[in-house]
Amino acid sequence: MARRRRRVCIQMTTVKEEGYLRYYLTMGMSNDVYIMPKYWVYETPPEQKGLIRRITRPLPCIRKGVPAYEVVASSLDDAIATVNYLATVIERDAWQVYVRVLAPETEAKESFAEGVML
């Protein structure tokens, strides 16, 4: 009988500033981040330049009660502007928001939210 594999999340990061988000998304190993809307720092105008999708399926790496979204954009700049927009329109009292950012600059990276097969 084949052993059943399960998907798990092996890395997450907490981001407080847009500059660090940009660095993490271009140099980090994952395109999955947590942001804190209450303390978010805007360097670019908050605009919805990309697609925002709510992640509704349960993933083991998303803490219970944390809103989860996926941002898809044609460039990293547009993705970050969309994350800035997202931080202005979601629940401002949310301590953390999970965001998966998909842009050409992040596509080569592993998506730890989808998990790795162990």
Phi and psi in radians as a Rosetta constraint file:
Dihedral C 1 N 2 CA 2 C 2 CIRCULARHARMONIC -1.253 0.35
Dihedral N 2 CA 2 C 2 N 3 CIRCULARHARMONIC 2.424 0.35
Dihedral C 2 N 3 CA 3 C 3 CIRCULARHARMONIC -1.313 0.35
Dihedral N 3 CA 3 C 3 N 4 CIRCULARHARMONIC 2.348 0.35
Dihedral C 3 N 4 CA 4 C 4 CIRCULARHARMONIC -1.418 0.35
Dihedral N 4 CA 4 C 4 N 5 CIRCULARHARMONIC 2.305 0.35
Dihedral C 4 N 5 CA 5 C 5 CIRCULARHARMONIC -1.725 0.35
Dihedral N 5 CA 5 C 5 N 6 CIRCULARHARMONIC 2.616 0.35
Dihedral C 5 N 6 CA 6 C 6 CIRCULARHARMONIC -2.179 0.35
Dihedral N 6 CA 6 C 6 N 7 CIRCULARHARMONIC 2.661 0.35
Dihedral C 6 N 7 CA 7 C 7 CIRCULARHARMONIC -1.551 0.35
Dihedral N 7 CA 7 C 7 N 8 CIRCULARHARMONIC 2.349 0.35
Dihedral C 7 N 8 CA 8 C 8 CIRCULARHARMONIC -2.362 0.35
Dihedral N 8 CA 8 C 8 N 9 CIRCULARHARMONIC 2.756 0.35
Dihedral C 8 N 9 CA 9 C 9 CIRCULARHARMONIC -1.725 0.35
Dihedral N 9 CA 9 C 9 N 10 CIRCULARHARMONIC 2.292 0.35
Dihedral C 9 N 10 CA 10 C 10 CIRCULARHARMONIC -1.957 0.35
Dihedral N 10 CA 10 C 10 N 11 CIRCULARHARMONIC -0.116 0.35
Dihedral C 10 N 11 CA 11 C 11 CIRCULARHARMONIC -2.711 0.35
Dihedral N 11 CA 11 C 11 N 12 CIRCULARHARMONIC 2.421 0.35
Dihedral C 11 N 12 CA 12 C 12 CIRCULARHARMONIC -2.471 0.35
Dihedral N 12 CA 12 C 12 N 13 CIRCULARHARMONIC 2.801 0.35
Dihedral C 12 N 13 CA 13 C 13 CIRCULARHARMONIC -2.400 0.35
Dihedral N 13 CA 13 C 13 N 14 CIRCULARHARMONIC 2.719 0.35
Dihedral C 13 N 14 CA 14 C 14 CIRCULARHARMONIC -1.904 0.35
Dihedral N 14 CA 14 C 14 N 15 CIRCULARHARMONIC 2.248 0.35
Dihedral C 14 N 15 CA 15 C 15 CIRCULARHARMONIC -2.052 0.35
Dihedral N 15 CA 15 C 15 N 16 CIRCULARHARMONIC 2.354 0.35
Dihedral C 15 N 16 CA 16 C 16 CIRCULARHARMONIC -2.002 0.35
Dihedral N 16 CA 16 C 16 N 17 CIRCULARHARMONIC -0.364 0.35
Dihedral C 16 N 17 CA 17 C 17 CIRCULARHARMONIC -2.308 0.35
Dihedral N 17 CA 17 C 17 N 18 CIRCULARHARMONIC 2.609 0.35
Dihedral C 17 N 18 CA 18 C 18 CIRCULARHARMONIC -1.096 0.35
Dihedral N 18 CA 18 C 18 N 19 CIRCULARHARMONIC -0.674 0.35
Dihedral C 18 N 19 CA 19 C 19 CIRCULARHARMONIC -1.069 0.35
Dihedral N 19 CA 19 C 19 N 20 CIRCULARHARMONIC -0.698 0.35
Dihedral C 19 N 20 CA 20 C 20 CIRCULARHARMONIC -1.214 0.35
Dihedral N 20 CA 20 C 20 N 21 CIRCULARHARMONIC -0.641 0.35
Dihedral C 20 N 21 CA 21 C 21 CIRCULARHARMONIC -1.046 0.35
Dihedral N 21 CA 21 C 21 N 22 CIRCULARHARMONIC -0.804 0.35
Dihedral C 21 N 22 CA 22 C 22 CIRCULARHARMONIC -1.038 0.35
Dihedral N 22 CA 22 C 22 N 23 CIRCULARHARMONIC -0.810 0.35
Dihedral C 22 N 23 CA 23 C 23 CIRCULARHARMONIC -1.088 0.35
Dihedral N 23 CA 23 C 23 N 24 CIRCULARHARMONIC -0.786 0.35
Dihedral C 23 N 24 CA 24 C 24 CIRCULARHARMONIC -1.133 0.35
Dihedral N 24 CA 24 C 24 N 25 CIRCULARHARMONIC -0.717 0.35
Dihedral C 24 N 25 CA 25 C 25 CIRCULARHARMONIC -1.238 0.35
Dihedral N 25 CA 25 C 25 N 26 CIRCULARHARMONIC -0.482 0.35
Dihedral C 25 N 26 CA 26 C 26 CIRCULARHARMONIC -1.599 0.35
Dihedral N 26 CA 26 C 26 N 27 CIRCULARHARMONIC -0.532 0.35
Dihedral C 26 N 27 CA 27 C 27 CIRCULARHARMONIC -1.935 0.35
Dihedral N 27 CA 27 C 27 N 28 CIRCULARHARMONIC -0.331 0.35
Dihedral C 27 N 28 CA 28 C 28 CIRCULARHARMONIC -1.322 0.35
Dihedral N 28 CA 28 C 28 N 29 CIRCULARHARMONIC 3.111 0.35
Dihedral C 28 N 29 CA 29 C 29 CIRCULARHARMONIC -1.641 0.35
Dihedral N 29 CA 29 C 29 N 30 CIRCULARHARMONIC -0.200 0.35
Dihedral C 29 N 30 CA 30 C 30 CIRCULARHARMONIC -2.304 0.35
Dihedral N 30 CA 30 C 30 N 31 CIRCULARHARMONIC 2.793 0.35
Dihedral C 30 N 31 CA 31 C 31 CIRCULARHARMONIC -1.935 0.35
Dihedral N 31 CA 31 C 31 N 32 CIRCULARHARMONIC 0.375 0.35
Dihedral C 31 N 32 CA 32 C 32 CIRCULARHARMONIC -1.960 0.35
Dihedral N 32 CA 32 C 32 N 33 CIRCULARHARMONIC 2.214 0.35
Dihedral C 32 N 33 CA 33 C 33 CIRCULARHARMONIC -2.433 0.35
Dihedral N 33 CA 33 C 33 N 34 CIRCULARHARMONIC 2.820 0.35
Dihedral C 33 N 34 CA 34 C 34 CIRCULARHARMONIC -1.916 0.35
Dihedral N 34 CA 34 C 34 N 35 CIRCULARHARMONIC 2.387 0.35
Dihedral C 34 N 35 CA 35 C 35 CIRCULARHARMONIC -2.088 0.35
Dihedral N 35 CA 35 C 35 N 36 CIRCULARHARMONIC 2.701 0.35
Dihedral C 35 N 36 CA 36 C 36 CIRCULARHARMONIC -1.938 0.35
Dihedral N 36 CA 36 C 36 N 37 CIRCULARHARMONIC 1.737 0.35
Dihedral C 36 N 37 CA 37 C 37 CIRCULARHARMONIC -0.988 0.35
Dihedral N 37 CA 37 C 37 N 38 CIRCULARHARMONIC -0.626 0.35
Dihedral C 37 N 38 CA 38 C 38 CIRCULARHARMONIC -1.090 0.35
Dihedral N 38 CA 38 C 38 N 39 CIRCULARHARMONIC -0.541 0.35
Dihedral C 38 N 39 CA 39 C 39 CIRCULARHARMONIC -1.967 0.35
Dihedral N 39 CA 39 C 39 N 40 CIRCULARHARMONIC 0.213 0.35
Dihedral C 39 N 40 CA 40 C 40 CIRCULARHARMONIC -1.186 0.35
Dihedral N 40 CA 40 C 40 N 41 CIRCULARHARMONIC 2.448 0.35
Dihedral C 40 N 41 CA 41 C 41 CIRCULARHARMONIC -1.876 0.35
Dihedral N 41 CA 41 C 41 N 42 CIRCULARHARMONIC 2.162 0.35
Dihedral C 41 N 42 CA 42 C 42 CIRCULARHARMONIC -1.705 0.35
Dihedral N 42 CA 42 C 42 N 43 CIRCULARHARMONIC 2.146 0.35
Dihedral C 42 N 43 CA 43 C 43 CIRCULARHARMONIC -1.838 0.35
Dihedral N 43 CA 43 C 43 N 44 CIRCULARHARMONIC -0.545 0.35
Dihedral C 43 N 44 CA 44 C 44 CIRCULARHARMONIC -1.920 0.35
Dihedral N 44 CA 44 C 44 N 45 CIRCULARHARMONIC 2.705 0.35
Dihedral C 44 N 45 CA 45 C 45 CIRCULARHARMONIC -1.062 0.35
Dihedral N 45 CA 45 C 45 N 46 CIRCULARHARMONIC 2.339 0.35
Dihedral C 45 N 46 CA 46 C 46 CIRCULARHARMONIC -1.230 0.35
Dihedral N 46 CA 46 C 46 N 47 CIRCULARHARMONIC 1.866 0.35
Dihedral C 46 N 47 CA 47 C 47 CIRCULARHARMONIC -2.388 0.35
Dihedral N 47 CA 47 C 47 N 48 CIRCULARHARMONIC 2.571 0.35
Dihedral C 47 N 48 CA 48 C 48 CIRCULARHARMONIC -1.518 0.35
Dihedral N 48 CA 48 C 48 N 49 CIRCULARHARMONIC 1.598 0.35
Dihedral C 48 N 49 CA 49 C 49 CIRCULARHARMONIC -1.773 0.35
Dihedral N 49 CA 49 C 49 N 50 CIRCULARHARMONIC -0.091 0.35
Dihedral C 49 N 50 CA 50 C 50 CIRCULARHARMONIC -2.255 0.35
Dihedral N 50 CA 50 C 50 N 51 CIRCULARHARMONIC -3.079 0.35
Dihedral C 50 N 51 CA 51 C 51 CIRCULARHARMONIC -1.612 0.35
Dihedral N 51 CA 51 C 51 N 52 CIRCULARHARMONIC 2.361 0.35
Dihedral C 51 N 52 CA 52 C 52 CIRCULARHARMONIC -1.993 0.35
Dihedral N 52 CA 52 C 52 N 53 CIRCULARHARMONIC 2.184 0.35
Dihedral C 52 N 53 CA 53 C 53 CIRCULARHARMONIC -2.149 0.35
Dihedral N 53 CA 53 C 53 N 54 CIRCULARHARMONIC 2.430 0.35
Dihedral C 53 N 54 CA 54 C 54 CIRCULARHARMONIC -1.408 0.35
Dihedral N 54 CA 54 C 54 N 55 CIRCULARHARMONIC 2.307 0.35
Dihedral C 54 N 55 CA 55 C 55 CIRCULARHARMONIC -1.552 0.35
Dihedral N 55 CA 55 C 55 N 56 CIRCULARHARMONIC 2.020 0.35
Dihedral C 55 N 56 CA 56 C 56 CIRCULARHARMONIC -1.875 0.35
Dihedral N 56 CA 56 C 56 N 57 CIRCULARHARMONIC -0.366 0.35
Dihedral C 56 N 57 CA 57 C 57 CIRCULARHARMONIC -1.323 0.35
Dihedral N 57 CA 57 C 57 N 58 CIRCULARHARMONIC 2.488 0.35
Dihedral C 57 N 58 CA 58 C 58 CIRCULARHARMONIC -1.242 0.35
Dihedral N 58 CA 58 C 58 N 59 CIRCULARHARMONIC 2.306 0.35
Dihedral C 58 N 59 CA 59 C 59 CIRCULARHARMONIC -2.137 0.35
Dihedral N 59 CA 59 C 59 N 60 CIRCULARHARMONIC 2.449 0.35
Dihedral C 59 N 60 CA 60 C 60 CIRCULARHARMONIC -1.133 0.35
Dihedral N 60 CA 60 C 60 N 61 CIRCULARHARMONIC -0.343 0.35
Dihedral C 60 N 61 CA 61 C 61 CIRCULARHARMONIC -1.583 0.35
Dihedral N 61 CA 61 C 61 N 62 CIRCULARHARMONIC -0.071 0.35
Dihedral C 61 N 62 CA 62 C 62 CIRCULARHARMONIC -1.734 0.35
Dihedral N 62 CA 62 C 62 N 63 CIRCULARHARMONIC 2.103 0.35
Dihedral C 62 N 63 CA 63 C 63 CIRCULARHARMONIC -1.114 0.35
Dihedral N 63 CA 63 C 63 N 64 CIRCULARHARMONIC 2.555 0.35
Dihedral C 63 N 64 CA 64 C 64 CIRCULARHARMONIC -1.075 0.35
Dihedral N 64 CA 64 C 64 N 65 CIRCULARHARMONIC 2.333 0.35
Dihedral C 64 N 65 CA 65 C 65 CIRCULARHARMONIC 1.513 0.35
Dihedral N 65 CA 65 C 65 N 66 CIRCULARHARMONIC -0.054 0.35
Dihedral C 65 N 66 CA 66 C 66 CIRCULARHARMONIC -1.589 0.35
Dihedral N 66 CA 66 C 66 N 67 CIRCULARHARMONIC 2.145 0.35
Dihedral C 66 N 67 CA 67 C 67 CIRCULARHARMONIC -1.077 0.35
Dihedral N 67 CA 67 C 67 N 68 CIRCULARHARMONIC 2.439 0.35
Dihedral C 67 N 68 CA 68 C 68 CIRCULARHARMONIC -2.230 0.35
Dihedral N 68 CA 68 C 68 N 69 CIRCULARHARMONIC 2.336 0.35
Dihedral C 68 N 69 CA 69 C 69 CIRCULARHARMONIC -2.404 0.35
Dihedral N 69 CA 69 C 69 N 70 CIRCULARHARMONIC 2.744 0.35
Dihedral C 69 N 70 CA 70 C 70 CIRCULARHARMONIC -2.104 0.35
Dihedral N 70 CA 70 C 70 N 71 CIRCULARHARMONIC 2.272 0.35
Dihedral C 70 N 71 CA 71 C 71 CIRCULARHARMONIC -1.967 0.35
Dihedral N 71 CA 71 C 71 N 72 CIRCULARHARMONIC 2.146 0.35
Dihedral C 71 N 72 CA 72 C 72 CIRCULARHARMONIC -2.062 0.35
Dihedral N 72 CA 72 C 72 N 73 CIRCULARHARMONIC 2.207 0.35
Dihedral C 72 N 73 CA 73 C 73 CIRCULARHARMONIC -2.532 0.35
Dihedral N 73 CA 73 C 73 N 74 CIRCULARHARMONIC 2.878 0.35
Dihedral C 73 N 74 CA 74 C 74 CIRCULARHARMONIC -1.441 0.35
Dihedral N 74 CA 74 C 74 N 75 CIRCULARHARMONIC -0.216 0.35
Dihedral C 74 N 75 CA 75 C 75 CIRCULARHARMONIC -2.635 0.35
Dihedral N 75 CA 75 C 75 N 76 CIRCULARHARMONIC 2.839 0.35
Dihedral C 75 N 76 CA 76 C 76 CIRCULARHARMONIC -1.125 0.35
Dihedral N 76 CA 76 C 76 N 77 CIRCULARHARMONIC -0.665 0.35
Dihedral C 76 N 77 CA 77 C 77 CIRCULARHARMONIC -1.070 0.35
Dihedral N 77 CA 77 C 77 N 78 CIRCULARHARMONIC -0.763 0.35
Dihedral C 77 N 78 CA 78 C 78 CIRCULARHARMONIC -1.155 0.35
Dihedral N 78 CA 78 C 78 N 79 CIRCULARHARMONIC -0.628 0.35
Dihedral C 78 N 79 CA 79 C 79 CIRCULARHARMONIC -1.136 0.35
Dihedral N 79 CA 79 C 79 N 80 CIRCULARHARMONIC -0.750 0.35
Dihedral C 79 N 80 CA 80 C 80 CIRCULARHARMONIC -1.192 0.35
Dihedral N 80 CA 80 C 80 N 81 CIRCULARHARMONIC -0.682 0.35
Dihedral C 80 N 81 CA 81 C 81 CIRCULARHARMONIC -1.055 0.35
Dihedral N 81 CA 81 C 81 N 82 CIRCULARHARMONIC -0.650 0.35
Dihedral C 81 N 82 CA 82 C 82 CIRCULARHARMONIC -1.236 0.35
Dihedral N 82 CA 82 C 82 N 83 CIRCULARHARMONIC -0.662 0.35
Dihedral C 82 N 83 CA 83 C 83 CIRCULARHARMONIC -1.099 0.35
Dihedral N 83 CA 83 C 83 N 84 CIRCULARHARMONIC -0.719 0.35
Dihedral C 83 N 84 CA 84 C 84 CIRCULARHARMONIC -1.052 0.35
Dihedral N 84 CA 84 C 84 N 85 CIRCULARHARMONIC -0.756 0.35
Dihedral C 84 N 85 CA 85 C 85 CIRCULARHARMONIC -1.091 0.35
Dihedral N 85 CA 85 C 85 N 86 CIRCULARHARMONIC -0.779 0.35
Dihedral C 85 N 86 CA 86 C 86 CIRCULARHARMONIC -1.025 0.35
Dihedral N 86 CA 86 C 86 N 87 CIRCULARHARMONIC -0.708 0.35
Dihedral C 86 N 87 CA 87 C 87 CIRCULARHARMONIC -1.157 0.35
Dihedral N 87 CA 87 C 87 N 88 CIRCULARHARMONIC -0.357 0.35
Dihedral C 87 N 88 CA 88 C 88 CIRCULARHARMONIC -1.553 0.35
Dihedral N 88 CA 88 C 88 N 89 CIRCULARHARMONIC -0.393 0.35
Dihedral C 88 N 89 CA 89 C 89 CIRCULARHARMONIC -1.840 0.35
Dihedral N 89 CA 89 C 89 N 90 CIRCULARHARMONIC -0.274 0.35
Dihedral C 89 N 90 CA 90 C 90 CIRCULARHARMONIC -1.466 0.35
Dihedral N 90 CA 90 C 90 N 91 CIRCULARHARMONIC 3.139 0.35
Dihedral C 90 N 91 CA 91 C 91 CIRCULARHARMONIC -1.003 0.35
Dihedral N 91 CA 91 C 91 N 92 CIRCULARHARMONIC 2.005 0.35
Dihedral C 91 N 92 CA 92 C 92 CIRCULARHARMONIC -1.202 0.35
Dihedral N 92 CA 92 C 92 N 93 CIRCULARHARMONIC -0.357 0.35
Dihedral C 92 N 93 CA 93 C 93 CIRCULARHARMONIC -1.528 0.35
Dihedral N 93 CA 93 C 93 N 94 CIRCULARHARMONIC -0.012 0.35
Dihedral C 93 N 94 CA 94 C 94 CIRCULARHARMONIC -1.172 0.35
Dihedral N 94 CA 94 C 94 N 95 CIRCULARHARMONIC 2.246 0.35
Dihedral C 94 N 95 CA 95 C 95 CIRCULARHARMONIC -1.260 0.35
Dihedral N 95 CA 95 C 95 N 96 CIRCULARHARMONIC -0.741 0.35
Dihedral C 95 N 96 CA 96 C 96 CIRCULARHARMONIC -2.374 0.35
Dihedral N 96 CA 96 C 96 N 97 CIRCULARHARMONIC 2.619 0.35
Dihedral C 96 N 97 CA 97 C 97 CIRCULARHARMONIC -2.305 0.35
Dihedral N 97 CA 97 C 97 N 98 CIRCULARHARMONIC 2.278 0.35
Dihedral C 97 N 98 CA 98 C 98 CIRCULARHARMONIC -1.517 0.35
Dihedral N 98 CA 98 C 98 N 99 CIRCULARHARMONIC 2.275 0.35
Dihedral C 98 N 99 CA 99 C 99 CIRCULARHARMONIC -2.322 0.35
Dihedral N 99 CA 99 C 99 N 100 CIRCULARHARMONIC 2.285 0.35
Dihedral C 99 N 100 CA 100 C 100 CIRCULARHARMONIC -1.835 0.35
Dihedral N 100 CA 100 C 100 N 101 CIRCULARHARMONIC 2.148 0.35
Dihedral C 100 N 101 CA 101 C 101 CIRCULARHARMONIC -1.860 0.35
Dihedral N 101 CA 101 C 101 N 102 CIRCULARHARMONIC 2.123 0.35
Dihedral C 101 N 102 CA 102 C 102 CIRCULARHARMONIC -2.062 0.35
Dihedral N 102 CA 102 C 102 N 103 CIRCULARHARMONIC 1.948 0.35
Dihedral C 102 N 103 CA 103 C 103 CIRCULARHARMONIC -2.521 0.35
Dihedral N 103 CA 103 C 103 N 104 CIRCULARHARMONIC 2.871 0.35
Dihedral C 103 N 104 CA 104 C 104 CIRCULARHARMONIC -0.930 0.35
Dihedral N 104 CA 104 C 104 N 105 CIRCULARHARMONIC -0.607 0.35
Dihedral C 104 N 105 CA 105 C 105 CIRCULARHARMONIC -1.278 0.35
Dihedral N 105 CA 105 C 105 N 106 CIRCULARHARMONIC -0.253 0.35
Dihedral C 105 N 106 CA 106 C 106 CIRCULARHARMONIC -1.954 0.35
Dihedral N 106 CA 106 C 106 N 107 CIRCULARHARMONIC -0.074 0.35
Dihedral C 106 N 107 CA 107 C 107 CIRCULARHARMONIC -1.172 0.35
Dihedral N 107 CA 107 C 107 N 108 CIRCULARHARMONIC -0.458 0.35
Dihedral C 107 N 108 CA 108 C 108 CIRCULARHARMONIC -1.353 0.35
Dihedral N 108 CA 108 C 108 N 109 CIRCULARHARMONIC -0.180 0.35
Dihedral C 108 N 109 CA 109 C 109 CIRCULARHARMONIC -1.530 0.35
Dihedral N 109 CA 109 C 109 N 110 CIRCULARHARMONIC 2.712 0.35
Dihedral C 109 N 110 CA 110 C 110 CIRCULARHARMONIC -1.233 0.35
Dihedral N 110 CA 110 C 110 N 111 CIRCULARHARMONIC 2.466 0.35
Dihedral C 110 N 111 CA 111 C 111 CIRCULARHARMONIC -1.652 0.35
Dihedral N 111 CA 111 C 111 N 112 CIRCULARHARMONIC 1.799 0.35
Dihedral C 111 N 112 CA 112 C 112 CIRCULARHARMONIC -1.251 0.35
Dihedral N 112 CA 112 C 112 N 113 CIRCULARHARMONIC -0.313 0.35
Dihedral C 112 N 113 CA 113 C 113 CIRCULARHARMONIC -1.155 0.35
Dihedral N 113 CA 113 C 113 N 114 CIRCULARHARMONIC -0.648 0.35
Dihedral C 113 N 114 CA 114 C 114 CIRCULARHARMONIC -1.240 0.35
Dihedral N 114 CA 114 C 114 N 115 CIRCULARHARMONIC -0.432 0.35
Dihedral C 114 N 115 CA 115 C 115 CIRCULARHARMONIC 1.604 0.35
Dihedral N 115 CA 115 C 115 N 116 CIRCULARHARMONIC 3.016 0.35
Dihedral C 115 N 116 CA 116 C 116 CIRCULARHARMONIC -2.056 0.35
Dihedral N 116 CA 116 C 116 N 117 CIRCULARHARMONIC 2.626 0.35
Dihedral C 116 N 117 CA 117 C 117 CIRCULARHARMONIC -1.451 0.35
Dihedral N 117 CA 117 C 117 N 118 CIRCULARHARMONIC 2.137 0.35
